[in-house]
Amino acid sequence: MLMLGVRRRLGGMIGALCAFGALLSTAFAQTAFAQSDLADRMKDPGQWPMAARDYANTRYSDLDQINASNATRLQLSWTFSIGADRGQEAAPLVIDGTMYVVGPYAGPYPNRVFALDATTGELKWSYAPKPEPAAAGVACCDVVNRGLAFDNGKIFLNTLDNHSVAIDAKTGKELWHTKLGEINKGETITMAPVIVRGKVLVGNSGGEMGVRGWVTALDENTGAIAWRAYTTGPDKDVLIGDDFKPFYDNLKGKDLGVKSWPADRWQIGGGTMWGWISYDPELNLIYYGTANPSPWNANQRSGDNLWSTTIFARDPDTGRAKWAYQVNPHDLFDHDEINENVLVDLPLNGQTRKVLIHPGRNGYMYVIDRATGEVISADAYEFVNSYKGVDLKTGKIIPNEEKTPLVGKTVENICPAAPGAKDWQPTAWSPRTRLLYVPHQHLCMDFKASQVGYIAGTPYVGADVDMYAGPGGYRGEFMAWDPIARKKAWEIHEKLPVWSGTLVTAGDVAFYGTMDRLFKAVDAKDGKVLWQFRAGSGFIGQPISYRGSDGQQYIAILSGVGGWPGVVANAEVDQRVRNSALGFTGATQDLPFYTAGGSELLVFKLGGPNGQDNGHARAQ
């Protein structure tokens, strides 16, 4: 009997161990599937699986059916109304023949998600979250949403009222939702989530409300928070430990996220993260930039104000910081550095280096070693007089003391203006031309700092700003930048800021939109305009390309003016008040004469004698 009991216990233990082993094997298999599912889709040019298309943030499509010789034959194939005439900044996704698109936080169903047949536009399902209406009242710069994410059969949505949501991609059924922030503190979320190694990565908005910035990782299967890395505060909150190895000595030290601020100011110090996240699978590092410190009035926050306006490299599994580089210490001009970091390998000085290209809001094009954080080059790509260059030995930007804002004094002709030389609108990289295609603005400003007190959930800015066109009188530019030669290859001037994202294809065609309603295709090699389409509203969206079930290449983009520069055309903003919309109204006072708000998804493909007729089917 004793031996039988022992055998039974041993059998039970062995069975339990086998079951545990099976569970581990399943978990590992699911994790591997989740990783390879998204990675494999990035390799398929027929799909567009994330807002940036790939982890390197290239926004490059391998499709070449549409090329520089036939782009003139592009025609409208089908359209779909999102139903909310506010700023349309989202990038559609295309997965297995289905297009997923999200609307802004406006209309009867804020942040509504639609699933459409990517070839015909037929509506498959829609999902409407039940958000908090008050969130629209604390959004800094329009109620935009920059897109969705996909992985392992799920669509991921960020809502303006600080929720992340997982949705079944086939049915539209909500799987989970997690609250991440508080609108009564001024927090919102506008960024497109990014999925890395089974984690949903999300950052917050609200620097103009004095919120404290963070990036949070959620388990993609459950919505549980895995880690949160704050931008400001002690090392334990910023997730800085012994393995943090910044390249520059001034970034080495204990608790710099506290010591580089006046007492306790780091708690309302901004440094939000509402832009783009890149990922290098070989180094297993994510990269992102943080936003401006709060308030804009730098006289109220002595010190470098770490880790605002900083590019971080982090381990996606733990969130721990591996290196960081502060782009604009003690930022004076609202020069966030949330802009994308494009991961490429470049031949530089006789060797191939793994770099990230960061088009700085401060007007400099940074090429940085993505393993170490060393700045290799930093060259002005726009007219800059607020700085005198970047010292490559120290990595520090050199301020122009003549442009330093003082309380009560208007400092004139500061270039670039507060939105920077380029804001959130993403670039595209072509491995064929080795050029970066950059949509951006060409603006200067007058800046007057003022004392401001902090009240949770209310504006915490401390500056009066008036923006206007830069030298030459134009306000926007679309250009190609050669990071090896460190100069522009070509440029196109536009009368209004170019606030749309960019797409470039293997057909050597680059696409972008203008705020005065033109969607353009240009030759990626020389910038020659090949084709343009006049839409019902201006463009601030992100173009994508994919292959339909009919084998045809499609181009899609949302039309609908808005965003920070466009609220004067789609909201109750008096165009005569130049300093409204945080100063942007002065730069776009004439925008309402060119366009009003819109909510149209536009999809194009080739037509004409050598291609299929597109018809003009309208999806309802």
TORGU-704146 format. One record per residue (C-alpha): residue in one letter; x, y, z. Coordinates in nm, 2 decimals. Layout:
REM TORGU-704146
- A_X_Y_Z
...
This chain:
REM TORGU-704146
- M_0.00_0.00_0.00
- L_0.28_0.24_0.09
- M_0.46_0.16_-0.24
- L_0.13_0.21_-0.43
- G_0.08_0.55_-0.26
- V_0.43_0.66_-0.35
- R_0.37_0.55_-0.71
- R_0.04_0.74_-0.72
- R_0.21_1.05_-0.58
- L_0.50_1.02_-0.83
- G_0.26_0.97_-1.11
- G_0.06_1.27_-1.01
- M_0.38_1.48_-0.98
- I_0.50_1.36_-1.32
- G_0.15_1.43_-1.47
- A_0.16_1.78_-1.32
- L_0.51_1.84_-1.45
- C_0.41_1.72_-1.80
- A_0.10_1.95_-1.79
- F_0.31_2.24_-1.67
- G_0.56_2.17_-1.95
- A_0.28_2.16_-2.20
- L_0.15_2.49_-2.07
- L_0.50_2.64_-2.11
- S_0.53_2.50_-2.46
- T_0.20_2.64_-2.55
- A_0.29_2.98_-2.40
- F_0.62_2.99_-2.59
- A_0.45_2.88_-2.91
- Q_0.18_3.15_-2.87
- T_0.44_3.41_-2.80
- A_0.64_3.30_-3.10
- F_0.33_3.30_-3.32
- A_0.23_3.65_-3.20
- Q_0.58_3.77_-3.29
- S_0.61_3.60_-3.63
- D_0.25_3.68_-3.72
- L_0.32_4.05_-3.73
- A_0.67_4.01_-3.86
- D_0.56_3.79_-4.15
- R_0.29_4.04_-4.25
- M_0.55_4.32_-4.26
- K_0.73_4.11_-4.53
- D_0.41_4.08_-4.74
- P_0.39_4.39_-4.96
- G_0.02_4.33_-5.01
- Q_-0.06_4.42_-4.65
- W_-0.02_4.73_-4.44
- P_0.00_4.58_-4.09
- M_0.09_4.89_-3.87
- A_0.07_5.26_-3.91
- A_0.43_5.29_-4.00
- R_0.41_4.97_-4.21
- D_0.72_4.82_-4.03
- Y_0.92_4.84_-3.71
- A_1.18_5.05_-3.88
- N_0.92_5.32_-3.95
- T_1.00_5.33_-4.32
- R_0.65_5.37_-4.46
- Y_0.79_5.20_-4.77
- S_0.59_4.97_-4.99
- D_0.75_4.71_-5.21
- L_0.46_4.73_-5.46
- D_0.56_4.87_-5.80
- Q_0.25_4.83_-6.02
- I_0.20_5.21_-5.98
- N_0.52_5.37_-6.10
- A_0.66_5.70_-6.23
- S_0.55_5.62_-6.59
- N_0.18_5.54_-6.52
- A_0.09_5.73_-6.20
- T_-0.10_5.98_-6.42
- R_-0.36_5.71_-6.47
- L_-0.45_5.69_-6.10
- Q_-0.83_5.72_-6.05
- L_-1.07_5.71_-5.75
- S_-1.18_5.36_-5.69
- W_-1.41_5.39_-5.38
- T_-1.47_5.61_-5.08
- F_-1.62_5.58_-4.73
- S_-1.74_5.84_-4.49
- I_-1.60_5.82_-4.13
- G_-1.89_6.04_-4.01
- A_-1.70_6.30_-3.81
- D_-1.57_6.61_-3.98
- R_-1.27_6.68_-3.77
- G_-0.89_6.62_-3.82
- Q_-0.83_6.29_-3.99
- E_-0.47_6.18_-3.90
- A_-0.51_5.81_-3.88
- A_-0.33_5.56_-4.10
- P_-0.56_5.27_-4.23
- L_-0.44_4.92_-4.18
- V_-0.49_4.64_-4.43
- I_-0.48_4.28_-4.31
- D_-0.58_3.97_-4.52
- G_-0.80_4.18_-4.75
- T_-0.97_4.38_-4.48
- M_-0.91_4.75_-4.42
- Y_-0.93_4.89_-4.06
- V_-0.97_5.26_-4.00
- V_-1.05_5.48_-3.70
- G_-1.22_5.81_-3.67
- P_-1.14_6.11_-3.45
- Y_-1.30_6.18_-3.11
- A_-1.60_6.35_-3.26
- G_-1.94_6.30_-3.40
- P_-2.20_6.06_-3.25
- Y_-1.95_5.77_-3.21
- P_-1.61_5.91_-3.11
- N_-1.31_5.69_-3.21
- R_-1.53_5.45_-3.40
- V_-1.35_5.17_-3.58
- F_-1.46_5.04_-3.92
- A_-1.36_4.71_-4.10
- L_-1.41_4.73_-4.47
- D_-1.34_4.51_-4.77
- A_-1.01_4.66_-4.90
- T_-1.11_4.60_-5.26
- T_-1.47_4.70_-5.27
- G_-1.52_4.92_-4.96
- E_-1.80_4.70_-4.83
- L_-1.86_4.75_-4.46
- K_-1.80_4.43_-4.26
- W_-1.84_4.57_-3.91
- S_-1.79_4.87_-3.69
- Y_-1.70_4.91_-3.32
- A_-1.80_5.22_-3.12
- P_-1.64_5.26_-2.78
- K_-1.83_5.43_-2.50
- P_-1.59_5.72_-2.42
- E_-1.60_6.01_-2.18
- P_-1.72_6.32_-2.37
- A_-1.52_6.55_-2.14
- A_-1.20_6.43_-2.30
- A_-1.25_6.66_-2.60
- G_-1.23_6.96_-2.36
- V_-0.88_6.88_-2.25
- A_-0.73_6.79_-2.59
- C_-0.45_7.03_-2.67
- C_-0.46_7.03_-3.05
- D_-0.78_6.88_-3.20
- V_-0.93_6.55_-3.12
- V_-0.72_6.34_-3.36
- N_-0.63_5.97_-3.36
- R_-0.32_5.86_-3.54
- G_-0.42_5.50_-3.61
- L_-0.47_5.14_-3.49
- A_-0.24_4.84_-3.44
- F_-0.28_4.47_-3.52
- D_-0.14_4.15_-3.39
- N_-0.25_3.78_-3.37
- G_-0.61_3.84_-3.48
- K_-0.67_4.15_-3.27
- I_-0.71_4.52_-3.35
- F_-0.58_4.76_-3.09
- L_-0.73_5.11_-3.03
- N_-0.63_5.40_-2.82
- T_-0.92_5.63_-2.72
- L_-0.88_6.00_-2.64
- D_-1.01_5.94_-2.29
- N_-0.71_5.72_-2.20
- H_-0.83_5.37_-2.27
- S_-0.66_5.10_-2.47
- V_-0.90_4.85_-2.63
- A_-0.85_4.51_-2.79
- I_-1.10_4.41_-3.06
- D_-1.15_4.08_-3.24
- A_-1.04_4.15_-3.60
- K_-1.29_3.92_-3.76
- T_-1.61_4.02_-3.56
- G_-1.55_4.36_-3.41
- K_-1.62_4.22_-3.06
- E_-1.44_4.39_-2.77
- L_-1.20_4.16_-2.60
- W_-1.07_4.39_-2.32
- H_-1.02_4.75_-2.23
- T_-0.78_4.91_-1.99
- K_-0.78_5.26_-1.84
- L_-0.44_5.43_-1.85
- G_-0.48_5.79_-1.75
- E_-0.71_6.06_-1.61
- I_-0.87_6.33_-1.81
- N_-0.92_6.54_-1.50
- K_-0.54_6.58_-1.49
- G_-0.54_6.68_-1.86
- E_-0.42_6.34_-1.99
- T_-0.53_6.22_-2.33
- I_-0.41_5.96_-2.58
- T_-0.38_6.03_-2.95
- M_-0.10_5.80_-3.07
- A_-0.12_5.48_-3.27
- P_-0.03_5.19_-3.04
- V_0.26_4.96_-3.14
- I_0.28_4.59_-3.07
- V_0.63_4.45_-2.98
- R_0.69_4.10_-2.84
- G_0.33_4.05_-2.72
- K_0.31_4.40_-2.56
- V_0.09_4.69_-2.66
- L_0.30_5.01_-2.62
- V_0.11_5.33_-2.55
- G_0.21_5.69_-2.45
- N_0.01_5.98_-2.32
- S_-0.06_6.34_-2.44
- G_-0.11_6.66_-2.25
- G_0.21_6.84_-2.20
- E_0.03_7.17_-2.24
- M_-0.18_7.07_-1.93
- G_0.13_7.00_-1.72
- V_0.08_6.62_-1.71
- R_0.37_6.38_-1.64
- G_0.47_6.18_-1.95
- W_0.49_5.81_-1.96
- V_0.50_5.50_-2.19
- T_0.31_5.20_-2.08
- A_0.33_4.84_-2.19
- L_0.02_4.62_-2.18
- D_-0.01_4.24_-2.22
- E_-0.18_4.21_-2.56
- N_-0.39_3.91_-2.45
- T_-0.52_4.04_-2.12
- G_-0.47_4.42_-2.12
- A_-0.28_4.40_-1.79
- I_-0.01_4.66_-1.74
- A_0.34_4.50_-1.77
- W_0.54_4.81_-1.71
- R_0.53_5.19_-1.71
- A_0.83_5.42_-1.77
- Y_0.79_5.78_-1.67
- T_0.98_6.06_-1.85
- T_1.05_6.26_-1.54
- G_1.12_6.18_-1.18
- P_1.36_5.94_-0.99
- D_1.54_5.66_-1.18
- K_1.31_5.39_-1.04
- D_1.02_5.57_-1.21
- V_1.21_5.63_-1.54
- L_1.32_5.26_-1.53
- I_1.69_5.36_-1.52
- G_1.93_5.11_-1.36
- D_2.29_4.99_-1.37
- D_2.25_4.88_-1.74
- F_2.17_5.24_-1.85
- K_2.47_5.35_-2.07
- P_2.42_5.69_-2.23
- F_2.69_5.80_-2.47
- Y_2.74_6.15_-2.33
- D_2.88_6.22_-1.98
- N_2.62_6.49_-1.90
- L_2.35_6.23_-1.91
- K_2.52_6.01_-1.65
- G_2.42_6.05_-1.29
- K_2.17_5.95_-1.03
- D_1.81_6.07_-1.05
- L_1.87_6.33_-1.31
- G_1.50_6.33_-1.38
- V_1.46_6.51_-1.04
- K_1.78_6.70_-1.01
- S_1.75_6.88_-1.34
- W_1.43_7.05_-1.23
- P_1.34_7.30_-0.96
- A_1.20_7.13_-0.65
- D_0.90_6.91_-0.73
- R_0.85_7.06_-1.08
- W_0.92_6.73_-1.24
- Q_0.58_6.61_-1.12
- I_0.41_6.85_-1.36
- G_0.69_6.85_-1.61
- G_0.54_6.72_-1.93
- G_0.76_6.51_-2.15
- T_0.47_6.32_-2.28
- M_0.50_6.06_-2.56
- W_0.24_6.08_-2.83
- G_0.44_6.01_-3.14
- W_0.61_5.71_-3.29
- I_0.79_5.40_-3.16
- S_1.05_5.20_-3.36
- Y_1.19_4.86_-3.28
- D_1.51_4.68_-3.37
- P_1.46_4.30_-3.33
- E_1.83_4.23_-3.35
- L_1.92_4.46_-3.07
- N_1.58_4.41_-2.90
- L_1.54_4.78_-2.84
- I_1.25_5.01_-2.89
- Y_1.31_5.38_-2.97
- Y_1.09_5.68_-2.91
- G_1.12_6.05_-2.84
- T_0.96_6.25_-2.56
- A_0.78_6.58_-2.58
- N_0.83_6.93_-2.44
- P_0.87_7.02_-2.08
- S_0.59_7.21_-1.90
- P_0.53_7.50_-1.91
- W_0.64_7.66_-2.23
- N_0.78_7.95_-2.02
- A_1.13_7.81_-1.95
- N_1.19_8.08_-1.69
- Q_0.98_7.88_-1.45
- R_1.19_7.56_-1.48
- S_1.56_7.61_-1.45
- G_1.79_7.32_-1.55
- D_1.80_7.07_-1.84
- N_1.46_6.93_-1.75
- L_1.54_6.57_-1.81
- W_1.41_6.35_-1.96
- S_1.20_6.58_-2.18
- T_1.28_6.62_-2.55
- T_1.48_6.30_-2.52
- I_1.53_5.99_-2.75
- F_1.51_5.67_-2.54
- A_1.63_5.32_-2.62
- R_1.45_5.06_-2.40
- D_1.42_4.69_-2.36
- P_1.06_4.61_-2.46
- D_1.03_4.32_-2.23
- T_1.12_4.51_-1.91
- G_1.10_4.88_-2.01
- R_1.44_4.94_-1.88
- A_1.63_5.22_-2.04
- K_1.95_5.13_-2.22
- W_2.06_5.47_-2.34
- A_1.91_5.81_-2.39
- Y_2.00_6.14_-2.57
- Q_1.84_6.47_-2.49
- V_1.79_6.67_-2.81
- N_1.69_7.01_-2.66
- P_1.81_7.06_-2.30
- H_1.60_7.32_-2.12
- D_1.37_7.35_-2.42
- L_1.27_7.71_-2.49
- F_1.03_7.68_-2.78
- D_0.80_7.38_-2.74
- H_1.03_7.17_-2.96
- D_0.90_6.83_-2.87
- E_1.10_6.54_-3.01
- I_0.83_6.29_-3.05
- N_0.91_6.26_-3.42
- E_0.97_5.92_-3.57
- N_1.31_5.75_-3.56
- V_1.37_5.57_-3.89
- L_1.60_5.27_-3.85
- V_1.83_5.21_-4.14
- D_2.18_5.07_-4.20
- L_2.40_5.34_-4.38
- P_2.75_5.33_-4.53
- L_2.92_5.61_-4.34
- N_3.29_5.69_-4.35
- G_3.38_5.36_-4.50
- Q_3.17_5.14_-4.28
- T_2.81_5.03_-4.25
- R_2.65_5.15_-3.93
- K_2.32_5.08_-3.77
- V_2.16_5.42_-3.72
- L_1.84_5.59_-3.66
- I_1.74_5.90_-3.86
- H_1.55_6.15_-3.65
- P_1.41_6.46_-3.82
- G_1.42_6.70_-3.52
- R_1.15_6.94_-3.45
- N_1.44_7.19_-3.38
- G_1.52_7.18_-3.75
- Y_1.82_6.94_-3.75
- M_1.84_6.60_-3.92
- Y_2.00_6.37_-3.67
- V_2.18_6.05_-3.76
- I_2.24_5.86_-3.44
- D_2.41_5.52_-3.37
- R_2.11_5.32_-3.25
- A_2.32_5.08_-3.04
- T_2.50_5.35_-2.84
- G_2.32_5.69_-2.88
- E_2.62_5.86_-3.04
- V_2.52_6.15_-3.26
- I_2.70_6.09_-3.59
- S_2.57_6.40_-3.77
- A_2.31_6.68_-3.72
- D_2.25_6.91_-4.01
- A_1.99_7.18_-4.06
- Y_1.72_7.08_-4.31
- E_1.51_7.39_-4.26
- F_1.58_7.76_-4.19
- V_1.71_7.78_-3.82
- N_1.81_8.09_-3.63
- S_1.70_7.98_-3.28
- Y_2.01_7.76_-3.25
- K_2.37_7.78_-3.38
- G_2.42_7.41_-3.46
- V_2.50_7.09_-3.27
- D_2.83_7.02_-3.11
- L_2.91_6.66_-3.22
- K_3.17_6.62_-2.94
- T_2.92_6.68_-2.66
- G_2.60_6.61_-2.85
- K_2.46_6.94_-2.72
- I_2.27_7.18_-2.93
- I_2.41_7.54_-2.93
- P_2.15_7.80_-2.84
- N_2.12_8.14_-2.99
- E_2.11_8.37_-2.68
- E_1.95_8.65_-2.88
- K_1.64_8.44_-2.91
- T_1.60_8.34_-2.55
- P_1.25_8.42_-2.43
- L_1.22_8.65_-2.12
- V_0.90_8.71_-1.92
- G_0.71_9.01_-2.05
- K_0.93_9.06_-2.35
- T_0.83_8.97_-2.71
- V_1.11_8.80_-2.89
- E_1.06_8.83_-3.26
- N_1.15_8.61_-3.56
- I_1.22_8.28_-3.39
- C_1.27_8.01_-3.65
- P_1.15_7.74_-3.65
- A_0.82_7.82_-3.47
- A_0.67_7.61_-3.19
- P_0.55_7.33_-3.41
- G_0.91_7.29_-3.52
- A_1.05_7.24_-3.86
- K_0.85_6.92_-3.86
- D_0.59_6.79_-3.61
- W_0.43_6.45_-3.59
- Q_0.37_6.41_-3.96
- P_0.58_6.10_-4.05
- T_0.85_6.07_-4.32
- A_0.91_5.78_-4.55
- W_1.24_5.60_-4.65
- S_1.32_5.43_-4.98
- P_1.60_5.17_-4.98
- R_1.60_5.22_-5.36
- T_1.68_5.59_-5.37
- R_1.84_5.60_-5.01
- L_1.64_5.92_-4.96
- L_1.41_6.03_-4.67
- Y_1.09_6.20_-4.79
- V_1.00_6.47_-4.54
- P_0.67_6.66_-4.51
- H_0.71_6.97_-4.29
- Q_0.63_7.33_-4.22
- H_0.83_7.65_-4.29
- L_0.72_7.89_-4.01
- C_0.87_8.14_-3.77
- M_0.71_8.31_-3.46
- D_0.71_8.59_-3.21
- F_0.72_8.45_-2.85
- K_0.63_8.63_-2.53
- A_0.67_8.43_-2.20
- S_0.45_8.49_-1.90
- Q_0.40_8.35_-1.55
- V_0.15_8.07_-1.52
- G_0.02_7.87_-1.23
- Y_-0.06_7.50_-1.24
- I_-0.42_7.39_-1.20
- A_-0.48_7.02_-1.28
- G_-0.67_6.97_-1.61
- T_-0.63_7.33_-1.73
- P_-0.38_7.49_-1.98
- Y_-0.03_7.53_-1.83
- V_0.16_7.71_-2.11
- G_0.28_8.05_-2.00
- A_0.35_8.19_-2.35
- D_0.18_8.41_-2.61
- V_0.28_8.30_-2.96
- D_0.22_8.44_-3.31
- M_0.33_8.23_-3.61
- Y_0.38_8.33_-3.97
- A_0.55_8.22_-4.29
- G_0.93_8.18_-4.29
- P_1.17_8.34_-4.53
- G_1.04_8.33_-4.89
- G_0.68_8.35_-4.79
- Y_0.58_7.99_-4.82
- R_0.45_7.79_-4.52
- G_0.52_7.43_-4.61
- E_0.76_7.20_-4.79
- F_0.79_6.84_-4.91
- M_1.15_6.75_-4.97
- A_1.39_6.45_-5.01
- W_1.69_6.43_-4.78
- D_2.01_6.25_-4.85
- P_2.15_6.13_-4.51
- I_2.48_6.02_-4.66
- A_2.55_6.34_-4.85
- R_2.38_6.53_-4.56
- K_2.18_6.76_-4.78
- K_1.85_6.80_-4.96
- A_1.81_6.62_-5.29
- W_1.51_6.82_-5.40
- E_1.22_7.02_-5.25
- I_0.87_7.14_-5.33
- H_0.73_7.45_-5.17
- E_0.37_7.47_-5.06
- K_0.16_7.77_-4.96
- L_0.04_7.60_-4.64
- P_0.21_7.37_-4.39
- V_0.25_7.01_-4.52
- W_0.08_6.82_-4.23
- S_0.02_6.49_-4.39
- G_0.23_6.18_-4.36
- T_0.43_6.03_-4.65
- L_0.44_5.71_-4.85
- V_0.71_5.59_-5.09
- T_0.69_5.28_-5.31
- A_0.91_5.05_-5.51
- G_0.76_5.22_-5.82
- D_0.97_5.52_-5.72
- V_0.66_5.73_-5.64
- A_0.62_5.93_-5.32
- F_0.27_6.05_-5.20
- Y_0.17_6.33_-4.97
- G_-0.13_6.56_-4.92
- T_-0.17_6.94_-4.87
- M_-0.40_7.13_-4.65
- D_-0.56_7.30_-4.95
- R_-0.71_6.97_-5.06
- L_-0.45_6.82_-5.30
- F_-0.33_6.46_-5.28
- K_-0.01_6.44_-5.49
- A_0.21_6.17_-5.64
- V_0.57_6.28_-5.72
- D_0.87_6.12_-5.88
- A_1.08_5.99_-5.59
- K_1.40_6.06_-5.77
- D_1.35_6.42_-5.87
- G_1.03_6.55_-5.71
- K_0.84_6.60_-6.04
- V_0.47_6.61_-5.98
- L_0.32_6.32_-6.16
- W_-0.05_6.34_-6.06
- Q_-0.28_6.52_-5.82
- F_-0.63_6.48_-5.69
- R_-0.85_6.76_-5.55
- A_-1.05_6.63_-5.25
- G_-1.34_6.77_-5.06
- S_-1.13_6.86_-4.76
- G_-0.76_6.92_-4.68
- F_-0.52_6.64_-4.60
- I_-0.34_6.57_-4.27
- G_-0.37_6.19_-4.29
- Q_-0.12_5.91_-4.37
- P_-0.12_5.75_-4.71
- I_-0.08_5.37_-4.74
- S_-0.04_5.12_-5.02
- Y_-0.17_4.76_-5.05
- R_-0.27_4.49_-5.29
- G_-0.64_4.41_-5.33
- S_-0.80_4.07_-5.39
- D_-0.82_4.17_-5.76
- G_-0.44_4.18_-5.77
- Q_-0.43_4.56_-5.81
- Q_-0.22_4.80_-5.62
- Y_-0.42_5.05_-5.42
- I_-0.34_5.38_-5.25
- A_-0.55_5.50_-4.96
- I_-0.57_5.81_-4.74
- L_-0.81_6.00_-4.52
- S_-0.92_6.34_-4.62
- G_-1.03_6.58_-4.35
- V_-0.85_6.90_-4.24
- G_-0.77_6.96_-3.88
- G_-0.49_6.89_-3.63
- W_-0.31_7.17_-3.46
- P_-0.28_7.39_-3.78
- G_-0.63_7.31_-3.90
- V_-0.87_7.36_-3.62
- V_-0.93_7.71_-3.75
- A_-1.11_7.54_-4.04
- N_-1.31_7.28_-3.86
- A_-1.38_7.41_-3.51
- E_-1.51_7.73_-3.35
- V_-1.19_7.92_-3.36
- D_-1.19_8.29_-3.46
- Q_-0.95_8.32_-3.75
- R_-0.89_8.69_-3.67
- V_-0.73_8.61_-3.34
- R_-0.38_8.53_-3.44
- N_-0.26_8.37_-3.11
- S_-0.55_8.13_-3.08
- A_-0.49_7.75_-3.12
- L_-0.16_7.81_-2.93
- G_-0.05_8.05_-3.19
- F_-0.11_7.85_-3.50
- T_-0.41_8.05_-3.62
- G_-0.18_8.33_-3.72
- A_0.00_8.10_-3.96
- T_-0.32_7.96_-4.11
- Q_-0.57_8.24_-4.10
- D_-0.66_8.19_-4.46
- L_-0.72_7.82_-4.43
- P_-1.10_7.84_-4.41
- F_-1.10_8.00_-4.75
- Y_-0.95_7.68_-4.90
- T_-1.12_7.41_-4.71
- A_-1.36_7.30_-4.44
- G_-1.37_6.99_-4.22
- G_-1.41_6.65_-4.38
- S_-1.43_6.27_-4.31
- E_-1.37_6.09_-4.63
- L_-1.16_5.78_-4.69
- L_-1.03_5.79_-5.04
- V_-0.90_5.48_-5.23
- F_-0.72_5.50_-5.56
- K_-0.59_5.25_-5.82
- L_-0.48_5.26_-6.18
- G_-0.74_5.30_-6.46
- G_-0.73_5.39_-6.83
- P_-0.65_5.20_-7.14
- N_-0.38_4.97_-7.00
- G_-0.55_4.90_-6.67
- Q_-0.89_4.81_-6.53
- D_-1.16_5.08_-6.51
- N_-1.21_5.17_-6.15
- G_-1.57_5.26_-6.15
- H_-1.66_5.50_-5.88
- A_-1.83_5.28_-5.62
- R_-1.91_5.46_-5.30
- A_-1.92_5.25_-4.98
- Q_-2.20_5.34_-4.75
